[in-house]
Amino acid sequence: MVQQHSDELLAQVAGLPSMPGVYRYYDADGGVLYVGKARNLKKRVSSYFQKNHGGTRIGHMVGKIVRLDTTVVRSEAEALLLENNLIKTLAPRYNILFRDDKSYPYLKITGSPDKTGFASGRGGAPSAAVFPRVAYYRGSVDRKHRYFGPYPSAWAVKESIQLLQKVFRLRTCEDTVFANRTRPCLLYQIKRCSGPCVNLVAPEDYHLDVLHAEAFLRGDTQSVLQALEQRMMAHAEKLEFEHAAELRNQMGALSKVLHQQSVETASDKDVDILAVQVQGGKACVNLAMVRGGRHLGDRAYFPSHVEDATAVQEFDDAADAVAAQPVEVQVLEAFIAQHYLGVPVPSALITSHPVADALCEALAVQAGVRIAAVHNPRGQRRLWLEMAEKNAQLQLARLLAEEGSQQARTRALVDALDLAPDHLDTFRVECFDISHTAGEATQASCVVFHHHQMQNREYRRYNIDDITPGDDYAAMRQVLTRRYARLATAGRDTPDATPAEEPVVEGTGPVEVDIAAEAAPAVVAEAVVEAAADARPKREKAGGGGSALRLPDLVLVDGGRGQVTMAREVFAELGLDLSVIVGVEKGEGRKVGLEELVFADGRDKVTLGRESAALMLIAQIRDEAHRFAITGMRARRARVRVGGSQLEDIPGIGAKKRARLLQRFGGVRGVAAASVEDIATVEGISRDLAEQIYRALH
């Protein structure tokens, strides 16, 4: 075999049970490579280690495996749920991943749905609790209020609120505003509110409007129209023609709204339509939502790791001697499995491609209701699906166009500077900038660009100390030395190393979780997800999160020949390649587009020109470094001026002593104004420590 694995790992593979379950592969750093499910764990996992995979994507993955975890479950449905729980939690490199965005907006009607009593506030004033308000809401739902949705976008929610205002004239004002009104607002004047804040509508009538609005949102439009008609006729018989006219106008507004809803249908009230498109190694899943019989709009999702994941999936299918699924089906099933975990699922899914029955079964087990997936619909459903497919095509074309533009900018920069990266997609730029105010609170920033975009998770800030205030050259020397000193002995091809500012807390070691057959699916998922999450290596937060450090293909410094000379000296001392250093020197009048590039290896200056795509990219990276540095500097300067961190920085001052000092003297400024004798009177503060505190604050 090309891949060499430890005897312990191979023995573990040989001892796996022939039962359904989920398996996880880990690399040497503890990162999760792949999460998969199998009807027969022993057969599936063994197939990875019994063949020579060569230089394929499978071979690259198998060569990295150093550890294996498995979990036995009772059925394929449980395995599917657990697999996708782990995929969402662990984000493996060789699984199709969708961004975990469940923050859908809802339309909220305040108050309990079974409220029937009506009470006034103080002095006979109307109570906000009696007159529910309709509002936009995003977050976790509770039983105190009524929620409708989810909606695909904030725009869809606000449009629905406007409809409820036009037809049912429900209030949207905050309770505090409601409680302090003495006359009706503008919404009442334009007939978008019935004026409950000043008792212009009876509580009983308002309550009926709320019930009708809820029925409308559920899709019971005909029952709403019938109820309004009955109320109108009852008022007319009593010769209450003004009330009858208001109800007539309300019916007319509702009929107009229903007429404008071109995709309204009586048969389908809650449906999700899913269409997938794949092109150029990228994929798009378009999700359209129908709630209460109304099409609320759609949202596009773009998965990552499509090519690697589909290669592994095809290998799994071959191991089970089943026909390989098209890429579109793999992407669609991955989206459905990941998206609907932990969120309500409509009873009907309309899909552009057929999905496995086991997937619908797993969703049904989770939701407690029967889930039907239709991939060849007719009538109105066909129109919905065609609309979703068209939107998926458009969104994917937009993504490919944007990525093509990003790649073109990277290519323009590489060509303009005559660079030769190993691969354009891995071309990496790090840019440094120094920021301070008259020498105070000096900070250096490092921003990172690769994969054709800024990588804000890899940004770093460095506090610059022990230099002459305002000496930007010394600050640049310090930050470059701290950033690249660890690469000095190993050279450019050193494997990824972790910066000194980012200590690593190792995980707890292998996690073996075998759940008994009696365990419920939810318990299985929760136990394994928590255990697997605990096993992952964790990084302490330091300047923006953990990131591996390597010598980039290009090092940009914001400055001219002086900063480049300093960077050249640092790289020469560390024995690193000087050709990667480029300074961005501001042009005449510091105007954008007139910048010149200064090289550390002696090449002549280069002026790229105002319209250059390469210069646009350099300017973007440089400006981002400046923004990141100046925001950090301002925050640090504020802390220093206020003194919030001065006590924390004094050795021997913990949380309790700091609290006693602040309580005794009323704040840091009070401590600074106190004498040594006064400070020493605080419980736990010795004379020596009091003198140390005094010196630190003066």
N, C-alpha and C positions, 0 to 999 in steps of 0.2 A: 504493500500500500504506500501511496505517496504521503498520506497523513500519518503522523506518528502520535499515538495516544498512550496514556499511562495504563499499566496493567490494572490498576484499580478501577479506572473508568470502563475498560473493556469487560472486566468482571461484573461490574454493576449492570452493564447492558445485557450480558448473558443471563443474569439472574432476574430480569424483569418478568412480571407475570403476563400471561396471555389474557388480559382483561382490558376493558375500555378505560381510557384515562387521558390525561394531559401531561405533556412533557415540556421541559424548558432546557435550552442549551445556554451555557455561560462561557465567556472567554476568560483569559488569564487575569483581566482587570476586574472581574466580577460583573461585567456588563452582560445583559441578556441578549443573546443572538437571535433566538427564535423560540416561539411558543406554538406548539402544535397539539392536535388531538388525534386519537387513534381508537379504532374499534379493538385493536390488538396491540397493546404497547410493545410487547416483545418483538413482534414481527416488524412493526413500523420503525422503531428506533434502531433495531439491528440492521435494517437495510442501509442506513446512513454509514455504518462502519464496516460493511462487508464488501464494498465496491471501491474501485479506483475512479474517483470523480475527475481527476486531471485538473486542468485550469479553469473549469466551469465555475459558475456562481455557487453551485452546491459545494464544489471542492474548496473554494475559498472559505465558505462558512464552516464546513466540517473540519478544516485544518485549524480553525481557531477554537474548537470546542475543548474545554479542559474539565468541565463539570456538567453533571446532568441531574436534574430533579424531576420526579414524576409524582403524579397524584392519581389514584385509582378512583373512579366514579361508577355509578350504577348504570347509566345509559348514555347514548350518544347525545341526547338533548342536554343532560347535565354537563357533559364534556364540552359542548359548544358554548354554553353559558360561561363556564369556568375559563375556557380558552380566551374568550373575548374580554372577560374581566381582567385577566392577566395582561392581555395585549394593551388594553387601555392604561393599566397601571404601570407596566414595565417598559412600554414603548420599544419593542425589540427591533433590531436592525433589519431583519429579514421577514417581517410581517407587514402587510398593508396597514397603514396607520391613517386614521382620520383624526383631525384636531377635535379634542374633546370639548365641544362648545354646546353646552346644554342651557345656556342662559337665554332662553327664548322669552320674549315679552308676552304678557297676558293682559287681558282686559278685566279689570276688577270692579265689582259692585260691592260697596262696603255694607257691612251688617250681616246678621245671621239670616239665612234663607227662610227660616220658619218664624221670623218676627211678625207678629200680628197686632201687638198693642201700639198705641200712639200716645205719647206724652209730651207735654210742652216743657220748655226750660223755665228758668227763673222769670217771674213776673209775666208769665204767659207768652214769653218769647219762644219761637220755634226751636226745637232741639235738633241738632245735627244728626243724632242717632235715629231720629224718626224718618228723616229724608235721606236715604242712601245716595251716595255720589258714585259716579262712574269715573274711572281713572285708569291711566296707563300704569302697569306694574311689571317689574322684573325681579325675580328672586324666588325663594321657596314659598310655597303656598301653605295656608292653614285653614282651619274650619271656621274661623271667625268671619270670613268674608266669602263671597262667591267669585270664582275665577272662570274665565272663558278663554280658550286657546288650547295649546300655544299658537302664537302667530309667527309667521316666518320673518317679520321685520317690524320695527317700530312704526314705520309708515302704515302698515296694515292695521295696527291697533288704533292709531290716531284717526284713520279713515273710518273705522267702525264707531269710534266715539262720536265723530261728527254726524254719522247717520243716526245714532241714538239721540243726539241733541236735536236734530231736525225733526225726527218723527215723534219721539217720546218726551223731549224737552226735559231730560234729566240733568241735574246739576253736576258741575265738574269742579266747583270751587273747594278749596281746603276748608276743613272744619273751623279753623280759626277765623277765616274770612267770613264764613257763613254766620258765625256767632256774633260778628260785629257789624253786620249790615243793618242800615236803617232805611234804605231805599233800594229798589231793584237795580241791578247792574246792567251793563250794555247788552249782555246775552239775553236778558229778558226783553229788551227793547227790540232786538232783531229776531225774536221768537225762537231762540235756541235754549231757553230755560223757562220753567213755569213759575219762577219766583218763590220757591218755598222759604227762602230766608226771611221774607217779610209777610209770610202768611197769605200769599196770593193764590195758593192752591191748597185744597183740603188734604190732610194726611191720607185719607182713604183713597182719594183720586190719584194721588202721587204713588201710593202703594200699588194700585192697579197698573199704572204706567211702568213701574219697575217690573212687575210680573210679566207684562207684555214684552218689555225689552228683553227679558231673559228668554222668553219663548221664541222671540225673533232670533236671538243669538243661537239657540238650539236648532233653528230651522223650522219651527212650528208656525210658519207665516200665515197659513190659512186659518188656523185656530185664532190667531191674533186678529185677523181681519173680521172674522165672524163675531168675536167678542166686542170689537169696537162698533160693529154695525148694530148689535143688540143694545149696547149702551146708547148709541145715537138715537135709535128708535124710541127707547124708553124716555129719554129727555124730551123728544119731540111730542110724545103723547102727553107729557106733563106741561107742555107749552114752554119748556125751557129751551128756547130756540138758540140762545147764545152758546149754551153748553153743547147742543146738538151740532152747531156749526163748527165748533172747535174739534169735535170728534170727526166730523166730515173732513175737515182739513187734514187731520191726522191720518185718516184712511187714505186720502189722496197722496200725501207725502210718502206713506209706506208703499202704496202701489207704484209710485214713481221709482222708488228705490229698487223694488223687485223687478221692475221692467228694465232698469239699467244693469242689473246683474245678469249678463248674457249667459253665464255658465251655471245659473241656478237650476237645481233639479230637485224633484220631490223624493227620489228614491235614495240617493246618496247624500248623507248628511255629514259624516266624518270619514274622509278618505285621504290617504297619502299617495301621491304619484311620484314614482322614482324612475328616472331615466339616466342611463350611463353612456358616456362616450369616451373612447380611448384613442389616442393618436400621439405619435412621436414620443412614446415612453411616458406620457402624461395621461391622466384620467380626470374626468369630472362627473360627479353625481349631482343631478339637479333634483331637489326635493320640492314638490309643490304640495300645498296644503288646502284641503277643502274642509271647512268647519261650518256646521249648520247649513249645509247646502250651498255655501258661498265660497268661491275660489278666492283665497286670501293672499295669493302671491307665492313666490318660490325663493329658494336660496341654493346657491351652488357650493359644493364641497370638493376640495382637491386633495386626494390622498398622497402620501409619500411612500417611498420604497416599493413602487409598483413593480419595477422590472425584477428586482431581487426576490420579492415575495412571490411573484408568479412563477419564477423558475423553481423555487422550492416547492410550491404547490403542485406543479406539474410532476416533480419527482415523487411527491407523496401519492399522487393519483396513480403513477406507474407502479409504485410499490404495492398498492391495493388492487392492481390489475383492473382499473376502471378507466373509462375514457376521460382524457384531460379536459377540464372545463375551459371554455373561452375566457380570455382575460376579462372581458366585460362582466361575465357571471361572477368571477372571483372578486372583482372590485365591488359589485353590487351586493353580494352576500356579506362581504366584510363590512360594508357600510351599514347594512340592516342590523347585523349582529352587534356592532359597536354603538350605533346611534340609539337604538331602542332599549339599551340596558339602563334600567332605572328610571325610564320616562314612560308616560302613557302611550300605548300603541292603539291606533284606530283599528277597528275590526276588519277593514279592507285596505289592502295594499295593491296598487296597480303598478306593475314593473315592466320595464322595457325588455327584460330577459327573464326566462324562467329561473326560479330559485328553488333550492332543495326543500322537500317536504319537512325534513328534520329541522330546518331553520324555523319554519312556521310553527312546528310543534314546540320548539324551545321557547319561542316568543309567547305562545299560548300558555305554557306552563308558568312563565313569569307573570303574564298579565292576568291570568285566571279567566280569560275569555277566548273564544275561538277566533283565530286569525286566518283570513283567507287572502292569498296572493294570486292575482290574475295578471297574466302577461300578454294576453291576446284579447283585449276588451273590445266592446262594440258601443255604438251610439255615443252618448255624451262622454263616457269614459275614454273612448278612442280619441276624441278631441282633446281631452285633458292630457293624455299621454303624448300626442303629437306636439302639443304646446311645450311640454316638459322636455321632449327630445330636441326640439329646436333650440330651446334655451340652453340645454347642455352643450350643443354644438357651438353656439355663439360664445358661451363662457369659456369653453376650452380653446377656441380660436383666439380669444382675447388673451388668455394666459400664455399661449405659445408665442403670440406676437410680442407680449411684454418681455418674456424670457429671451426671445430672439434679440430684442433691443438691448437687454442687459448684457447678453453675451457679446453683442457687437461693440458695446462700450469697453468691455474687458479686452477684447481683441484689439481695439484701437489703441488702448493704453500699452498693451504688450508690444505692438508693432512700433508705436511712437518712441518707446524707450529701448527698443532693440533687445527685449528680454526673451528668454527661452525657457518658460516654465515646463515642468514635466507634463502637465495637463492643464488645459485652460480652465476646466471646472474647479480645479484645486488651487488656482492662482490666488495667493494670499498677500494682502497688503496690511501693514500695521503703521499707523500714523500717530505721531507724538506732538503734543502741544503743552506749553507752560502758561499758567495763568496765576495772577496775583494782583493785589491792589497796593501799589507803592511798596512792594516787598512783603506785604502782610498775607499770611495764610496761603503760602505758595503751594500749588498743586500741579502735578503733571497728569496728563491723560493719555491713554493709549486706546485707540479704537481699531477695530479689525474688520477688514473686508475680504470675503472669499465666497465661493459659490455664487459669484455675481451679485452679491448684496451685502449690506452692512449686517454684522453679527453682534447685536447689542448684548447678548449673553456673555460675550467674550471681552467686553470692554473692561478696562482697569483704570483705577485712579491711584496715584502715588502721592502721599504726603511728603513734601520736600523739607528737610530740616538740616541744620548744621551747615548752612551756606550764608554768604553775605546777602542780606535782603535785597531783592531786585536783580540778583545775578542770574540771568536766564541761562547763560552758558553752563554755570555750575549745576543748575537744576537739570539741564538736559544731560549732562554727564552722569549725574546721579541716577536718573530714571533709566537711561540706557544700560548702565552698569547693572542695576538691579534686575532689569528685564532679561538681559542676555548672558549674565555671568555664568549661569549654570550650563550653558552650551559651549563654554570656552574650551573645555577639555575634550569634548566629544565631536565637535564640528557640526556642520550643517545637517548631516544625515543622522543625528542622534534621534533615537525613538522618542516619542512624546514624553516630555518631562513636566512635572507640575511645578509652577513657580513657588518660590520660597514663601510668598505672601499667602499661599493657599494650602495650609496643612490638610492632609487627608485623614479622615477617620474611617478606618477599614470596617467592613461589614462583619457580621457575626459568623460567617462561615457557611457551609452547605446547609440548605434547608430541605429536609425530607419530611413531607407531609402526606400521610396516607389516611384518608378519611374513610371511616367504616361505612359499609353499605347502608346503614340505617340513617346516616346524616342527610339532612335536607339539602337541596341544591343551593339555597341561599347561604346556608351555613358553610357548605363546602367552599363556595366562592369567597366568602368573607375571610375564612380562616387562611386559605392559601394566599389570597391577595395580601393580607397583612403580613404573613410570614415572608413572602417573597419580597415585599417592599422593605422589610427590616433587613433583609440580606444584602440589599444593594449598597455599594460604597457610597458614603455621604461626604460632601465637602462643606467645610465651614464657609459662611458667607464672608467674602473678602473682596471688596471692590467690585461687586457685581456678579458674583457666582463663580463656580469652578470652570476651568478651561485648560486643556492641554496646551503647552507652549512649545513652539518650534521656530526656527529661524525662517522668517517669511521670505517670499520672493522679492518683495519690495518694502523698504523702510522709508516712509515719508516723515520729514521733520518740517514743522511750520516755521520757516525762517530761511535766511539767505546763507551766504558763504560762511559767516561766523558759526552758526549752528551746525552746518555741515562739517566744518573743520573739527568741531568738538565731537560730533558723532564719528568722524573718521578716526580720531585719536582713541576713542573707546573701543571701536571695532578692531583697530590695529593692536591694542593691548590685549584684547580677548582672542585675537587670531581668527576673526571672522571675516567673511567676504565683504570687501569694501564696495563692490559694484552694486550692491542692493540699496545703498543709501542715496536718497534724492531729497534735496531741499526745495521747498516751494517758496520762492522769493516774490514778494508783492511787487507789482509793477508801478509805473508812474501814477501818483495820486491814489495808490492802493485800489485801483479800479479792477473789478472782476473781468477776467479775460485777458489781462495784460501780464499775468504772472509768468515768471521765468523759472525754469528748472535748473538746479545746481547739482552737479554730480560729485561724489566723494572720490571717484577714481580718476579725476583729472580731465574728464571730457569737457568740451565747451558747453556753455549754457545753451539751453533749448527754449525757444518761444514757440508754443504750439498754435497760437492763434485763437481768437475769440470763439470761432465756430467749431473748434476741435472737440470731438466726442471724448478723446482722451483727457483733455483739459477739464471738461465738464465733470468727468468722473473724479479726477484729482481734486477739483474744487469741492465736490460733494464730500469726499472723505476728509479733506482738510477742515471744512466748515463743521463737520460732525465732531471732529476732535476738539475744535475750539469750543463748541457748544457744551460738550461733555466736561471739558476742563473748567469752564467758567461757572457752570452750575455747581460743581463740586467745591470750587474755591469759595463761592458765595456762602454755601452752607457751612463750610469750615470757619470762614471769617465770622459768621453770625454766632457760631458756638464759642469762638474765642472771645468775642466782644461781650457776650452775655455772661461768659464764665461757667456755662453749664457743665463743661467737662473738666474744669480745673481741679475740683476736689477729687474726681474719679481717678485722675492721673497721679495723685500723691500716694506713694507706697504706704501701706498701713491703714489707709482709709477705706473701709468697706461700706456696705450699704447702711448698716445700723449707725455707725459713727457719722457718716455723711448726713443721715436723717436727723440725728441729734444736733449737729452743727447748724443745719438749715433751720430747724425748729427753734433753737435758742436765739439765733441772730436774724431770723427772718429772710434768709436768702444768702446767696454767695457774696453779694456786695456787703451785706452786714458782717459776714465772716471776715471779709477783707478789711473792713474798717475797725475790727476788734483788735485789741492788743494781745500779746502773747499770754499775759496773765489771764485775761478774760477767756481766751480759747482753752487754756488749761483747766478752767473750772468745769468744762463739759465732761460728763461721765464717760470714762474710757479713754480720755485724751491726756497723755502724759505731758510733762514739760518739754521733753525733747520733741515729741510729735507736734506739740503746739508751735514750737519754733520752726519746725519743718513746714507746717501749714502756712505760717506767716511768711516765710521766705518764698514759698511757691506762689502766694497771692500778691507778692510785691516784687 
